[in-house]
Amino acid sequence: MGPVIREYKPGDEDGINLVIKSVFDEYGWLWDPKTENRDTYAVIEHYHERGGGFWVLADGDEIIGTLALRGKEGDLCGLYRVYLLADRRGKGLGRVMFRYAIERAKEMGYCKMEIWSDKTLDVSHIMYKNAGATSLGDRSVFDPEYGAPYDEWGYLLDLNLVESTI
């Protein structure tokens, strides 16, 4: 049996952070779980209690991917923490995770999904555009607690228009 997406459970934090930190290290991004990445140790508070959820892609006992949703306003949700270990990419797992997030968002009653993604993640941007997401433009983000600015592309996905074949 291959990897399975399952809901976050307490005790997953170390595996979640291993995945996300590996991607941050790969791209040379600053990793600080006490500031910018503190949500990964307070998953219930940051995602479940804010109208969303957090899921992991697990291969047996190993967490190999992450994804999260959080409610914004009205029928809009945000997609967060879509990360996959480098050696698991290129096999369609990212697309499976994205499709899963779309289905969960619809089940939660959301009609639109806002996505902000670091500009260096080209493959993710292609996936979002192929799903029908439209551009929201770009933004520079600077959190004084984080200490390093970064640039993102934004997308808006109408969940009612998404093809089930993405």
Backbone as ProteinMPNN parsed JSONL, in Angstrom:
{"seq_chain_A": "MGPVIREYKPGDEDGINLVIKSVFDEYGWLWDPKTENRDTYAVIEHYHERGGGFWVLADGDEIIGTLALRGKEGDLCGLYRVYLLADRRGKGLGRVMFRYAIERAKEMGYCKMEIWSDKTLDVSHIMYKNAGATSLGDRSVFDPEYGAPYDEWGYLLDLNLVESTI", "coords_chain_A": {"N_chain_A": [[0.842, -1.186, 0.0], [0.501, 2.233, -0.767], [1.461, 5.68, 0.052], [-0.696, 7.441, 2.349], [-3.179, 9.875, 2.927], [-3.943, 11.385, 5.937], [-5.762, 12.675, 8.775], [-4.299, 15.129, 10.904], [-2.864, 14.208, 14.026], [-2.368, 14.561, 17.547], [1.023, 14.448, 18.462], [2.106, 14.173, 15.998], [3.705, 16.316, 15.447], [6.601, 16.426, 15.389], [7.237, 14.906, 13.093], [5.86, 16.395, 11.142], [7.267, 18.805, 11.299], [9.789, 17.939, 10.545], [9.43, 17.368, 7.811], [8.646, 19.949, 6.798], [10.807, 21.573, 7.599], [12.846, 20.349, 6.13], [12.256, 21.152, 3.528], [12.501, 23.917, 3.804], [15.236, 24.049, 4.421], [16.268, 23.029, 2.026], [15.661, 25.084, 0.203], [16.988, 27.175, 1.334], [15.704, 28.794, 3.186], [14.876, 30.638, 6.134], [14.459, 28.905, 9.137], [12.455, 28.821, 11.886], [10.922, 27.606, 14.482], [9.878, 28.887, 16.687], [8.854, 31.326, 16.015], [7.954, 32.363, 13.076], [7.194, 29.798, 12.217], [5.645, 28.723, 14.208], [3.072, 27.745, 14.204], [3.156, 25.091, 13.487], [3.555, 23.645, 15.714], [1.324, 24.073, 17.122], [-1.091, 23.07, 16.027], [-3.89, 22.491, 16.269], [-4.92, 24.882, 17.365], [-4.129, 26.799, 15.389], [-5.234, 25.903, 12.972], [-7.492, 23.927, 13.039], [-9.209, 25.181, 14.929], [-9.755, 27.439, 13.571], [-11.536, 27.126, 11.531], [-10.619, 25.183, 9.749], [-8.328, 22.602, 8.896], [-5.722, 20.131, 9.347], [-3.574, 17.981, 7.627], [-1.659, 15.035, 7.043], [0.576, 13.406, 4.811], [1.251, 10.157, 4.877], [3.561, 7.508, 4.832], [3.367, 4.52, 5.796], [4.596, 4.648, 9.01], [5.954, 6.97, 8.619], [5.904, 10.435, 8.142], [5.529, 12.129, 5.201], [4.575, 14.275, 3.828], [2.706, 17.383, 4.004], [-0.29, 19.327, 4.542], [-2.62, 22.02, 4.843], [-5.646, 23.734, 5.796], [-7.339, 26.789, 6.37], [-9.98, 28.741, 7.606], [-11.07, 31.821, 6.212], [-12.689, 34.603, 5.4], [-16.219, 34.441, 5.24], [-17.129, 32.424, 2.548], [-14.567, 31.751, 1.895], [-11.463, 30.096, 2.02], [-8.091, 29.46, 3.107], [-5.181, 27.966, 1.701], [-2.558, 26.199, 3.135], [0.79, 25.286, 4.134], [1.66, 23.271, 2.289], [3.702, 20.844, 1.679], [6.252, 18.571, 0.659], [8.443, 15.845, 0.989], [11.615, 15.951, -0.635], [12.552, 13.644, -2.02], [10.216, 12.383, -2.65], [8.869, 13.778, -4.504], [7.641, 14.479, -7.856], [6.131, 12.305, -8.459], [3.457, 12.591, -8.572], [2.287, 12.953, -6.123], [2.04, 15.463, -4.887], [0.007, 16.64, -6.393], [-2.077, 14.894, -5.732], [-2.327, 15.522, -3.01], [-3.102, 18.228, -3.19], [-5.543, 17.991, -4.565], [-6.927, 16.603, -2.591], [-7.047, 18.572, -0.59], [-8.707, 20.408, -1.858], [-11.111, 18.944, -2.034], [-11.672, 18.574, 0.732], [-12.008, 21.248, 1.481], [-14.318, 21.929, 0.034], [-16.136, 20.166, 1.272], [-16.216, 21.351, 3.764], [-17.682, 23.539, 3.228], [-16.638, 25.687, 1.841], [-16.222, 27.892, -0.95], [-14.299, 29.195, -2.33], [-10.743, 29.332, -2.644], [-7.89, 30.713, -1.302], [-4.54, 31.091, -2.16], [-1.222, 31.443, -1.282], [2.084, 31.455, -2.282], [5.543, 30.859, -2.077], [7.697, 32.504, -4.342], [9.677, 30.936, -5.51], [8.748, 28.375, -5.872], [8.06, 26.988, -8.424], [6.874, 24.657, -9.653], [4.656, 24.155, -8.057], [3.161, 26.469, -8.585], [2.458, 26.092, -11.251], [0.802, 23.864, -10.964], [-1.321, 24.997, -9.467], [-2.295, 26.918, -11.286], [-3.021, 25.232, -13.415], [-5.199, 24.012, -12.261], [-7.031, 25.952, -12.476], [-6.795, 28.251, -11.017], [-6.718, 31.762, -10.528], [-4.62, 34.651, -10.896], [-3.639, 36.583, -8.089], [-1.737, 38.391, -7.982], [1.396, 39.593, -6.667], [3.263, 39.647, -3.565], [5.293, 41.092, -1.009], [6.544, 39.781, 1.936], [7.107, 40.539, 5.262], [7.878, 39.671, 8.395], [8.574, 40.929, 11.431], [9.35, 39.311, 13.583], [10.307, 37.106, 12.318], [12.386, 37.895, 10.626], [13.443, 37.708, 8.01], [12.672, 38.847, 4.849], [10.354, 37.716, 2.306], [9.107, 36.779, -0.947], [5.967, 36.283, -2.534], [3.663, 34.609, -4.772], [0.239, 35.046, -5.414], [-2.887, 33.298, -5.572], [-6.266, 32.686, -6.565], [-8.721, 30.32, -6.245], [-11.622, 29.139, -7.64], [-13.642, 26.965, -6.214], [-15.883, 25.715, -7.168], [-15.519, 25.474, -9.837], [-13.478, 23.787, -10.33], [-11.946, 21.159, -12.008], [-12.371, 17.675, -11.642], [-10.254, 16.217, -12.447], [-7.749, 17.292, -12.009]], "CA_chain_A": [[0.0, 0.0, 0.0], [1.287, 3.459, -0.88], [1.197, 6.742, 1.027], [-2.096, 7.73, 2.664], [-3.433, 11.151, 3.599], [-4.761, 11.23, 7.137], [-5.862, 13.873, 9.595], [-3.312, 15.356, 11.956], [-3.17, 13.773, 15.385], [-1.319, 14.975, 18.485], [2.196, 13.592, 18.376], [2.632, 14.281, 14.632], [4.443, 17.566, 15.273], [7.998, 16.234, 14.989], [7.239, 14.477, 11.695], [5.441, 17.553, 10.356], [8.367, 19.76, 11.256], [10.872, 17.334, 9.769], [9.103, 17.588, 6.396], [8.666, 21.364, 6.448], [12.178, 22.063, 7.747], [13.663, 19.835, 5.03], [12.005, 22.01, 2.376], [13.116, 25.209, 4.126], [16.682, 23.867, 4.255], [16.524, 22.837, 0.594], [15.565, 26.372, -0.478], [17.763, 28.181, 2.044], [14.818, 29.68, 3.929], [15.076, 30.659, 7.579], [13.551, 28.035, 9.882], [12.382, 29.17, 13.297], [9.62, 27.143, 14.979], [9.388, 29.721, 17.795], [8.22, 32.54, 15.493], [7.234, 32.191, 11.816], [6.692, 28.438, 12.042], [5.082, 28.253, 15.486], [1.798, 27.053, 13.947], [3.384, 23.655, 13.303], [3.519, 23.025, 17.044], [0.017, 24.404, 17.698], [-1.925, 22.778, 14.864], [-5.32, 22.63, 16.601], [-5.189, 26.315, 17.532], [-3.918, 27.572, 14.167], [-5.976, 25.405, 11.811], [-8.799, 23.362, 13.369], [-10.047, 26.169, 15.614], [-9.962, 28.564, 12.651], [-12.38, 26.691, 10.425], [-9.896, 24.379, 8.768], [-7.791, 21.323, 9.328], [-4.333, 19.843, 8.988], [-3.442, 16.592, 7.233], [-0.317, 14.582, 6.693], [0.72, 12.29, 3.885], [2.083, 9.21, 5.62], [3.945, 6.244, 4.219], [3.542, 3.756, 7.026], [4.72, 5.541, 10.166], [6.735, 8.155, 8.247], [5.211, 11.57, 7.546], [6.313, 12.55, 4.033], [3.977, 15.483, 3.27], [1.782, 18.119, 4.868], [-1.171, 20.322, 3.951], [-3.538, 22.593, 5.824], [-6.637, 24.724, 5.399], [-7.828, 27.644, 7.449], [-11.033, 29.633, 7.157], [-10.777, 33.246, 6.154], [-13.982, 35.225, 5.625], [-17.316, 33.895, 4.452], [-16.925, 31.14, 1.874], [-13.163, 31.73, 1.472], [-10.477, 29.466, 2.891], [-6.715, 29.57, 2.653], [-4.383, 26.747, 1.646], [-1.294, 26.424, 3.835], [1.7, 24.191, 4.536], [1.733, 22.189, 1.305], [5.117, 20.463, 1.574], [6.497, 17.163, 0.368], [9.869, 15.532, 0.996], [12.2, 16.054, -1.975], [12.663, 12.348, -2.704], [8.866, 11.894, -2.957], [8.297, 14.631, -5.542], [7.705, 13.974, -9.224], [5.369, 11.06, -8.539], [2.041, 12.935, -8.548], [1.765, 13.039, -4.752], [1.641, 16.847, -4.632], [-1.307, 16.813, -7.019], [-3.02, 14.146, -4.892], [-2.544, 16.309, -1.789], [-3.852, 19.423, -3.567], [-6.904, 17.523, -4.836], [-7.501, 16.281, -1.285], [-7.355, 19.85, 0.065], [-9.878, 20.968, -2.54], [-12.287, 18.179, -1.605], [-11.96, 18.893, 2.132], [-12.523, 22.614, 1.519], [-15.707, 21.868, -0.42], [-16.913, 19.512, 2.335], [-16.348, 22.316, 4.857], [-18.589, 24.59, 2.777], [-15.947, 26.794, 1.185], [-16.396, 27.989, -2.399], [-13.089, 29.781, -2.906], [-9.514, 29.036, -1.918], [-6.792, 31.64, -1.507], [-3.264, 30.384, -2.081], [-0.009, 32.252, -1.392], [3.167, 30.5, -2.428], [6.847, 31.46, -2.335], [7.939, 32.622, -5.782], [10.628, 29.938, -6.008], [8.097, 27.065, -5.996], [7.469, 27.022, -9.763], [6.027, 23.495, -9.953], [3.389, 24.38, -7.354], [2.406, 27.512, -9.285], [1.897, 25.451, -12.446], [-0.305, 23.028, -10.498], [-2.438, 25.864, -9.092], [-2.847, 27.492, -12.519], [-3.68, 24.149, -14.155], [-6.472, 23.74, -11.598], [-7.94, 27.053, -12.788], [-6.594, 29.39, -10.121], [-6.369, 33.026, -11.175], [-3.591, 35.383, -10.17], [-3.931, 37.708, -7.2], [-0.55, 39.239, -8.01], [2.455, 39.176, -5.755], [3.434, 40.454, -2.352], [6.483, 40.875, -0.189], [6.138, 39.521, 3.307], [8.15, 40.715, 6.262], [7.435, 39.524, 9.767], [9.735, 41.31, 12.239], [9.776, 38.186, 14.422], [10.955, 36.126, 11.446], [13.669, 38.507, 10.324], [13.864, 37.626, 6.618], [11.543, 39.04, 3.926], [10.224, 36.78, 1.197], [8.117, 37.184, -1.94], [5.005, 35.234, -2.855], [2.611, 34.762, -5.763], [-1.067, 34.706, -4.871], [-3.867, 32.732, -6.485], [-7.617, 32.453, -6.067], [-9.305, 29.175, -6.922], [-13.06, 28.953, -7.478], [-13.763, 25.529, -5.995], [-17.008, 25.193, -7.931], [-15.125, 25.315, -11.235], [-12.324, 22.89, -10.41], [-12.164, 19.863, -12.636], [-11.977, 16.577, -10.748], [-9.102, 15.525, -13.034], [-6.474, 18.003, -11.831]], "C_chain_A": [[0.884, 1.244, 0.0], [0.948, 4.464, 0.2], [-0.301, 7.049, 1.148], [-2.185, 9.092, 3.336], [-4.34, 10.871, 4.784], [-4.759, 12.544, 7.911], [-4.727, 13.914, 10.622], [-3.795, 14.749, 13.254], [-2.041, 14.246, 16.298], [-0.193, 13.942, 18.499], [2.825, 13.614, 16.992], [3.604, 15.446, 14.457], [5.885, 17.368, 14.809], [8.1, 15.799, 13.534], [6.855, 15.6, 10.752], [6.611, 18.514, 10.189], [9.58, 19.226, 10.508], [10.657, 17.576, 8.273], [9.278, 19.06, 6.038], [10.084, 21.927, 6.547], [13.064, 21.567, 6.615], [13.481, 20.69, 3.774], [12.632, 23.387, 2.609], [14.63, 25.128, 3.946], [17.057, 23.764, 2.78], [16.563, 24.174, -0.152], [16.346, 27.49, 0.219], [16.924, 29.19, 2.801], [15.115, 29.556, 5.418], [14.024, 29.784, 8.26], [13.589, 28.432, 11.346], [11.011, 28.774, 13.84], [9.076, 27.955, 16.156], [8.683, 30.976, 17.295], [7.39, 32.196, 14.258], [6.582, 30.82, 11.686], [6.04, 27.859, 13.298], [3.765, 27.503, 15.312], [1.971, 25.541, 13.846], [3.48, 22.903, 14.624], [2.21, 23.332, 17.777], [-1.047, 24.232, 16.605], [-3.414, 22.99, 15.159], [-5.697, 24.108, 16.647], [-5.13, 27.068, 16.206], [-4.765, 27.129, 12.985], [-7.376, 24.906, 12.17], [-9.729, 24.385, 14.016], [-10.316, 27.401, 14.756], [-10.669, 28.093, 11.38], [-11.698, 25.839, 9.382], [-9.488, 23.034, 9.311], [-6.348, 21.187, 8.882], [-4.239, 18.348, 8.722], [-1.985, 16.274, 6.926], [-0.438, 13.483, 5.648], [1.708, 11.353, 4.548], [2.332, 7.959, 4.778], [4.313, 5.332, 5.384], [3.562, 4.722, 8.201], [5.441, 6.843, 9.834], [5.846, 9.216, 7.611], [6.097, 12.089, 6.422], [5.761, 13.814, 3.382], [2.999, 16.106, 4.235], [0.886, 19.023, 4.026], [-2.168, 20.777, 4.996], [-4.499, 23.56, 5.148], [-6.995, 25.546, 6.624], [-8.894, 28.556, 6.86], [-10.556, 31.07, 7.152], [-12.1, 33.971, 6.415], [-15.027, 34.615, 4.706], [-17.011, 32.53, 3.872], [-15.499, 30.976, 1.34], [-12.291, 31.021, 2.505], [-9.089, 29.71, 2.308], [-6.043, 28.208, 2.679], [-3.017, 27.059, 2.238], [-0.49, 25.136, 3.919], [1.687, 22.994, 3.593], [3.21, 21.897, 1.054], [5.228, 18.96, 1.395], [8.004, 16.94, 0.368], [10.397, 15.476, -0.434], [12.224, 14.718, -2.712], [11.305, 11.737, -3.048], [8.197, 12.728, -4.048], [8.433, 13.979, -6.915], [6.93, 12.692, -9.436], [3.851, 11.316, -8.502], [1.458, 13.095, -7.159], [1.326, 14.463, -4.387], [0.267, 17.136, -5.194], [-2.384, 16.081, -6.22], [-3.349, 14.944, -3.63], [-3.387, 17.547, -2.082], [-5.315, 19.064, -3.834], [-7.646, 17.23, -3.522], [-7.912, 17.563, -0.555], [-8.595, 20.487, -0.553], [-11.147, 20.255, -2.083], [-12.658, 18.483, -0.153], [-12.557, 20.295, 2.238], [-13.989, 22.649, 1.085], [-16.601, 21.256, 0.652], [-17.153, 20.458, 3.506], [-17.231, 23.502, 4.475], [-17.915, 25.779, 2.117], [-16.159, 26.725, -0.319], [-15.163, 28.532, -3.099], [-11.899, 29.455, -2.011], [-8.446, 30.059, -2.305], [-5.485, 30.897, -1.249], [-2.146, 31.4, -2.233], [1.17, 31.299, -1.327], [4.468, 31.232, -2.762], [7.155, 31.423, -3.834], [8.884, 31.562, -6.338], [9.98, 28.58, -6.281], [7.33, 26.948, -7.319], [6.517, 25.862, -10.053], [4.668, 23.643, -9.269], [2.54, 25.407, -8.093], [1.753, 26.95, -10.541], [0.678, 24.612, -12.052], [-1.524, 23.887, -10.162], [-3.103, 26.456, -10.338], [-3.571, 26.428, -13.341], [-5.027, 23.781, -13.547], [-7.491, 24.838, -11.87], [-7.799, 28.255, -11.881], [-6.188, 30.622, -10.929], [-5.423, 33.806, -10.278], [-4.177, 36.491, -9.292], [-2.771, 38.697, -7.203], [0.508, 38.708, -7.056], [2.502, 40.084, -4.547], [4.781, 40.112, -1.725], [6.022, 40.763, 1.245], [7.336, 39.762, 4.216], [7.514, 40.667, 7.636], [8.647, 39.859, 10.638], [10.241, 40.195, 13.151], [10.573, 37.169, 13.622], [12.332, 36.624, 10.992], [14.119, 38.449, 8.887], [12.655, 37.822, 5.708], [11.534, 37.972, 2.843], [9.08, 37.232, 0.301], [7.25, 35.996, -2.327], [4.14, 35.628, -4.046], [1.312, 34.342, -5.093], [-2.01, 34.218, -5.953], [-5.214, 32.62, -5.786], [-8.231, 31.347, -6.913], [-10.792, 29.108, -6.597], [-13.292, 27.445, -7.394], [-14.917, 24.903, -6.767], [-16.652, 24.933, -9.389], [-13.978, 24.346, -11.428], [-12.734, 21.57, -11.037], [-11.678, 18.767, -11.685], [-10.723, 15.854, -11.246], [-7.783, 16.235, -12.798], [-5.428, 17.103, -11.219]], "O_chain_A": [[1.899, 1.291, 0.695], [0.234, 4.148, 1.152], [-1.06, 6.932, 0.186], [-1.376, 9.425, 4.202], [-5.369, 10.208, 4.655], [-3.89, 13.398, 7.733], [-4.27, 12.888, 11.126], [-4.989, 14.768, 13.553], [-0.889, 14.324, 15.873], [-0.429, 12.735, 18.541], [3.945, 13.135, 16.812], [4.26, 15.549, 13.421], [6.342, 18.082, 13.916], [8.972, 16.281, 12.811], [7.45, 15.75, 9.685], [6.905, 18.974, 9.085], [10.319, 19.998, 9.899], [11.589, 17.942, 7.557], [9.98, 19.385, 5.081], [10.513, 22.678, 5.671], [13.955, 22.295, 6.176], [14.44, 20.926, 3.04], [13.23, 23.955, 1.695], [15.238, 26.037, 3.381], [18.05, 24.346, 2.343], [17.399, 24.372, -1.033], [16.361, 28.625, -0.256], [17.365, 30.314, 3.039], [15.548, 28.507, 5.896], [12.832, 29.915, 7.983], [14.645, 28.384, 11.976], [10.043, 29.518, 13.68], [7.941, 27.74, 16.581], [7.982, 31.632, 18.066], [6.238, 31.78, 14.387], [5.51, 30.706, 11.093], [5.902, 26.642, 13.428], [3.383, 26.713, 16.175], [1.026, 24.793, 14.096], [3.486, 21.673, 14.648], [2.013, 22.904, 18.914], [-1.804, 25.158, 16.312], [-4.117, 23.612, 14.362], [-6.68, 24.525, 16.034], [-6.0, 27.895, 15.931], [-4.991, 27.922, 12.071], [-8.359, 25.426, 11.641], [-10.912, 24.445, 13.682], [-11.032, 28.308, 15.18], [-10.419, 28.609, 10.29], [-12.154, 25.777, 8.24], [-10.212, 22.409, 10.086], [-5.825, 22.019, 8.141], [-4.758, 17.54, 9.493], [-1.195, 17.157, 6.592], [-1.417, 12.738, 5.608], [2.867, 11.71, 4.758], [1.437, 7.438, 4.112], [5.435, 5.372, 5.889], [2.642, 5.524, 8.366], [5.53, 7.731, 10.682], [5.12, 8.935, 6.657], [7.255, 12.444, 6.641], [6.393, 14.373, 2.485], [2.519, 15.457, 5.165], [1.263, 19.433, 2.928], [-2.519, 20.033, 5.911], [-4.215, 24.122, 4.09], [-6.96, 25.064, 7.756], [-8.738, 29.079, 5.757], [-9.744, 31.479, 7.982], [-12.588, 33.956, 7.545], [-14.754, 34.313, 3.544], [-16.678, 31.593, 4.598], [-15.253, 30.166, 0.447], [-12.367, 31.303, 3.701], [-8.947, 30.115, 1.154], [-6.301, 27.394, 3.567], [-2.393, 28.06, 1.886], [-1.031, 24.038, 3.789], [1.701, 21.845, 4.034], [3.88, 22.614, 0.31], [4.416, 18.187, 1.904], [8.756, 17.744, -0.183], [9.706, 15.007, -1.338], [11.943, 14.671, -3.91], [11.25, 10.679, -3.675], [7.083, 12.419, -4.469], [9.227, 13.059, -7.11], [7.057, 12.055, -10.482], [3.061, 10.377, -8.411], [0.261, 13.346, -7.018], [0.35, 14.643, -3.659], [-0.547, 17.8, -4.552], [-3.487, 16.6, -6.051], [-4.51, 15.032, -3.231], [-4.286, 17.881, -1.31], [-6.22, 19.762, -3.375], [-8.821, 17.561, -3.365], [-8.994, 17.631, 0.028], [-9.434, 21.041, 0.157], [-12.149, 20.903, -1.778], [-13.839, 18.634, 0.16], [-13.503, 20.512, 2.995], [-14.805, 23.327, 1.707], [-17.692, 21.76, 0.917], [-18.187, 20.372, 4.169], [-17.498, 24.371, 5.304], [-18.57, 26.789, 1.86], [-16.263, 25.642, -0.894], [-14.994, 28.357, -4.306], [-12.029, 29.321, -0.794], [-8.142, 30.244, -3.483], [-5.342, 30.177, -0.26], [-2.121, 32.146, -3.212], [1.252, 30.447, -0.442], [4.491, 32.113, -3.621], [6.897, 30.423, -4.504], [8.881, 31.32, -7.545], [10.621, 27.713, -6.874], [6.105, 26.825, -7.326], [5.458, 26.072, -10.643], [3.641, 23.289, -9.849], [1.327, 25.233, -8.216], [0.616, 27.298, -10.859], [-0.352, 24.646, -12.727], [-2.644, 23.539, -10.537], [-4.33, 26.491, -10.433], [-4.631, 26.703, -13.904], [-5.907, 23.287, -14.252], [-8.669, 24.693, -11.544], [-8.599, 29.188, -11.962], [-5.417, 30.531, -11.885], [-5.424, 33.641, -9.058], [-5.078, 37.225, -9.697], [-2.812, 39.715, -6.512], [0.511, 37.532, -6.69], [1.872, 41.141, -4.508], [5.318, 39.016, -1.886], [5.205, 41.557, 1.712], [8.432, 39.258, 3.973], [6.707, 41.526, 7.99], [9.65, 39.146, 10.591], [11.432, 40.141, 13.459], [11.412, 36.454, 14.171], [13.307, 35.872, 10.978], [15.111, 39.095, 8.55], [11.704, 37.044, 5.782], [12.57, 37.399, 2.507], [8.196, 37.973, 0.73], [7.723, 34.864, -2.434], [3.909, 36.81, -4.303], [1.286, 33.399, -4.302], [-1.947, 34.661, -7.1], [-5.285, 32.477, -4.566], [-8.257, 31.428, -8.141], [-11.179, 29.031, -5.431], [-13.153, 26.734, -8.39], [-14.929, 23.694, -6.995], [-17.391, 24.252, -10.1], [-13.547, 24.105, -12.555], [-13.726, 20.953, -10.651], [-10.669, 18.941, -11.002], [-10.19, 14.985, -10.557], [-6.767, 15.81, -13.35], [-4.297, 17.533, -10.998]]}, "name": "protein", "num_of_chains": 1, "seq": "MGPVIREYKPGDEDGINLVIKSVFDEYGWLWDPKTENRDTYAVIEHYHERGGGFWVLADGDEIIGTLALRGKEGDLCGLYRVYLLADRRGKGLGRVMFRYAIERAKEMGYCKMEIWSDKTLDVSHIMYKNAGATSLGDRSVFDPEYGAPYDEWGYLLDLNLVESTI"}
